[in-house]
Amino acid sequence: MAFVEPIVLSQRGLQLVPLGLEHEEGLRAAAADGELWNIRVTSVPEPENTRAYIEQALQMRKDGNRLAFAVLDAASGSVLGSTSYHDIVPAVRRLEIGYTWYAKRCQRTHVNTACKLMLMTHAFEQLQAALVGWRTDNYNFASQKAIERLGARKDGVLRHHALRRDGTVRDTVMYSMTAGEWPEVKAQLLYLLDRPRES
């Protein structure tokens, strides 16, 4: 059995289901909410590239490098965005969470925290991961803040590390969390999700 197998995760009105070609139309609509592909520091697919985005994710799953999920509203089944386990290293029980984006209407809601809680719970408690990592563009300050709010620790910056869609080369900010840090982080995330929201 592989370290990471396709699975459906459900919680707080959301479902994470393995991304497939059946999600193409919904994924395109989610990306269109805010024209997210125009944001320079993200990997959101342009409308015409949605199918290729899914096909690449499926190939990476076949290769054992990535398990991409469609994020669904459990009640309506509508696609809200996508997130993934990636850079999966079974030998040291390490994986990363990334390729994450949501329709604009879902940003600054409970969606990201709830999805990360599901992914981290599964990684640490079912997969027995020793470490979960994150990476983001050095200019994606919103992503850095979101990762830090989860309780991850900044490991450092990989300079001149990866191409952006516009052809420039980014520095990559790396974060991680160990299995030993998880119980306290989980308690904090549950607190954040369960506290009354300010209106």
C-alpha distance (Angstrom), angle and dihedral (degrees) to the residues before:
residue distance angle dihedral
M1 . . .
A2 3.81 . .
F3 3.80 121.5 .
V4 3.83 90.9 -116.5
E5 3.81 118.9 33.5
P6 3.83 128.0 179.1
I7 3.80 110.1 -88.1
V8 3.80 139.7 163.5
L9 3.81 115.3 -123.6
S10 3.83 122.1 -166.4
Q11 3.79 133.0 -174.3
R12 3.80 142.0 134.9
G13 3.78 96.2 8.1
L14 3.80 93.7 -48.5
Q15 3.79 134.8 105.0
L16 3.78 128.9 -160.9
V17 3.80 108.8 -156.8
P18 3.81 127.2 174.4
L19 3.80 107.4 -87.7
G20 3.79 114.3 -110.0
L21 3.79 140.6 164.5
E22 3.80 88.9 -92.0
H23 3.82 87.0 72.1
E24 3.82 94.5 57.3
E25 3.81 97.7 103.0
G26 3.81 94.0 42.4
L27 3.80 92.5 47.1
R28 3.80 91.0 50.8
A29 3.82 90.5 50.9
A30 3.82 92.1 48.6
A31 3.80 91.5 51.2
A32 3.82 90.1 48.1
D33 3.83 89.6 59.1
G34 3.78 95.3 91.5
E35 3.82 96.0 -1.4
L36 3.80 86.7 -101.9
W37 3.81 94.6 -179.2
N38 3.81 87.8 72.5
I39 3.80 91.5 66.1
R40 3.79 104.4 102.4
V41 3.81 97.6 -148.5
T42 3.82 100.0 51.5
S43 3.81 135.6 77.3
V44 3.81 96.9 -134.6
P45 3.82 110.1 143.8
E46 3.79 122.6 -115.5
P47 3.84 110.2 -117.7
E48 3.81 93.0 -104.0
N49 3.82 90.9 50.0
T50 3.81 98.5 50.0
R51 3.81 94.6 102.6
A52 3.81 92.1 47.9
Y53 3.83 89.0 49.1
I54 3.81 90.2 55.3
E55 3.81 93.0 43.5
Q56 3.81 90.6 52.1
A57 3.81 90.3 50.2
L58 3.82 90.3 50.5
Q59 3.81 91.3 50.2
M60 3.81 90.5 49.3
R61 3.84 88.6 51.1
K62 3.80 89.8 51.4
D63 3.82 88.7 50.4
G64 3.83 90.8 50.7
N65 3.81 94.3 -117.2
R66 3.80 102.6 106.3
L67 3.79 142.8 18.5
A68 3.82 108.3 -161.9
F69 3.80 122.0 -162.7
A70 3.78 133.1 -160.0
V71 3.81 109.4 -135.5
L72 3.81 107.8 -136.4
D73 3.77 135.4 -172.1
A74 3.81 99.0 -120.9
A75 3.81 94.5 -145.2
S76 3.80 99.6 48.8
G77 3.81 101.5 20.8
S78 3.81 90.1 -131.0
V79 3.80 117.3 151.0
L80 3.81 112.7 -112.6
G81 3.80 98.2 178.1
S82 3.77 141.8 -67.3
T83 3.80 141.0 -85.2
S84 3.81 134.9 175.2
Y85 3.75 150.1 -161.4
H86 3.81 105.1 -129.1
D87 3.80 143.8 162.7
I88 3.80 86.6 42.9
V89 3.82 113.4 -170.4
P90 3.84 109.0 -177.3
A91 3.84 94.3 -178.8
V92 3.81 91.9 67.7
R93 3.85 96.7 24.5
R94 3.78 92.7 -117.2
L95 3.78 130.9 141.8
E96 3.77 138.1 158.9
I97 3.79 132.8 -133.6
G98 3.77 115.7 -138.4
Y99 3.79 149.7 105.0
T100 3.81 81.0 94.9
W101 3.79 123.8 161.9
Y102 3.78 137.2 144.3
A103 3.80 137.1 -162.5
K104 3.78 110.2 -88.9
R105 3.82 91.4 -109.4
C106 3.83 89.5 62.3
Q107 3.77 96.7 50.5
R108 3.82 116.2 107.8
T109 3.82 90.3 19.2
H110 3.81 130.9 104.3
V111 3.83 91.3 -88.0
N112 3.82 99.8 94.1
T113 3.81 95.1 43.0
A114 3.82 92.1 47.1
C115 3.81 92.7 48.0
K116 3.79 92.6 48.2
L117 3.81 90.1 48.1
M118 3.82 90.1 54.1
L119 3.80 93.3 46.4
M120 3.81 95.2 45.4
T121 3.82 93.4 44.5
H122 3.80 90.3 52.2
A123 3.81 92.6 44.1
F124 3.79 97.4 48.5
E125 3.81 101.7 30.8
Q126 3.82 104.3 33.9
L127 3.81 104.1 23.1
Q128 3.82 92.3 35.9
A129 3.80 91.0 -135.8
A130 3.80 114.3 -173.2
L131 3.79 92.8 -154.0
V132 3.80 138.5 12.0
G133 3.79 118.5 -159.7
W134 3.79 139.2 -167.2
R135 3.79 132.8 -164.6
T136 3.78 132.0 -169.3
D137 3.78 143.1 170.5
N138 3.80 114.1 -81.5
Y139 3.82 88.3 -124.5
N140 3.81 95.3 48.0
F141 3.79 94.3 95.0
A142 3.81 93.7 163.7
S143 3.80 90.2 57.0
Q144 3.81 92.0 47.1
K145 3.81 91.0 52.5
A146 3.81 91.4 47.2
I147 3.82 91.8 51.2
E148 3.80 91.6 47.1
R149 3.83 90.6 49.5
L150 3.81 87.3 58.2
G151 3.81 89.3 61.2
A152 3.81 98.3 -107.2
R153 3.80 119.0 147.8
K154 3.77 123.3 -126.7
D155 3.81 109.8 -116.0
G156 3.78 97.6 -176.3
V157 3.78 144.5 -87.2
L158 3.80 127.6 -67.6
R159 3.78 103.6 -148.4
H160 3.83 122.6 -142.1
H161 3.80 88.1 2.4
A162 3.81 113.6 144.5
L163 3.79 143.7 8.7
R164 3.78 120.5 -105.4
R165 3.79 119.6 -144.3
D166 3.83 90.0 -101.4
G167 3.81 91.5 58.6
T168 3.80 97.0 -105.8
V169 3.80 119.1 124.9
R170 3.78 118.4 -117.6
D171 3.76 134.5 -153.0
T172 3.82 110.0 -127.5
V173 3.80 122.2 -137.1
M174 3.82 111.1 -146.7
Y175 3.83 126.0 -153.3
S176 3.79 134.0 175.7
M177 3.79 146.1 179.3
T178 3.81 126.8 -156.4
A179 3.78 127.7 -142.0
G180 3.81 88.8 -110.8
E181 3.81 91.2 58.2
W182 3.79 94.1 47.7
P183 3.85 102.0 84.6
E184 3.81 93.5 58.0
V185 3.80 92.1 42.4
K186 3.81 90.8 49.8
A187 3.80 91.3 52.3
Q188 3.81 90.5 51.4
L189 3.81 93.7 48.0
L190 3.81 91.3 50.2
Y191 3.80 89.0 50.0
L192 3.82 91.5 51.3
L193 3.80 92.2 48.7
D194 3.80 95.7 45.6
R195 3.81 99.9 43.9
P196 3.82 117.0 99.2
R197 3.79 111.5 -91.3
E198 3.77 119.7 -123.8
S199 3.79 111.9 -115.7
